[in-house]
């Protein structure tokens, strides 16, 4: 599995398409495609996202997960937003530990950090 992280609108999907050969993806959902773009939305919107994500990773061992970095900037006032941000960060840490490769994309340029 490959994890790609970076700020919003920094070219993560374009990097995955150009450099990793991604041709199809699920947008903000754990679908049948071998790539999920918008993992942070899966965590926000899917009720049992942890079990579903684990199942997706088993079904797609060579898959690509793309997630916005949501932990930078101003801390949200709303408790639910803070908890979501925490879950996204912890999930990315766990996925990075399990991933074959991790990339951080800024301005469309991907740097391999693992």
Rosetta blueprint (number, residue, H / E / L):
1 X L
2 X E
3 X E
4 X E
5 X E
6 X E
7 X L
8 X L
9 X L
10 X L
11 X L
12 X H
13 X H
14 X H
15 X H
16 X H
17 X H
18 X H
19 X H
20 X H
21 X L
22 X L
23 X L
24 X L
25 X L
26 X E
27 X E
28 X L
29 X L
30 X L
31 X L
32 X L
33 X L
34 X L
35 X E
36 X E
37 X E
38 X L
39 X H
40 X H
41 X H
42 X H
43 X H
44 X H
45 X H
46 X L
47 X L
48 X L
49 X H
50 X H
51 X H
52 X H
53 X H
54 X H
55 X H
56 X H
57 X H
58 X H
59 X H
60 X L
61 X L
62 X L
63 X L
64 X E
65 X E
66 X E
67 X E
68 X E
69 X L
70 X L
71 X L
72 X L
73 X L
74 X L
75 X L
76 X L
77 X L
78 X L
79 X H
80 X H
81 X H
82 X H
83 X H
84 X H
85 X H
86 X H
87 X H
88 X H
89 X H
90 X H
91 X H
92 X H
93 X H
94 X H
95 X H
96 X H
97 X H
98 X H
99 X L
100 X L
101 X E
102 X E
103 X E
104 X E
105 X E
106 X E
107 X L
108 X L
109 X E
110 X E
111 X E
112 X E
113 X L
114 X L
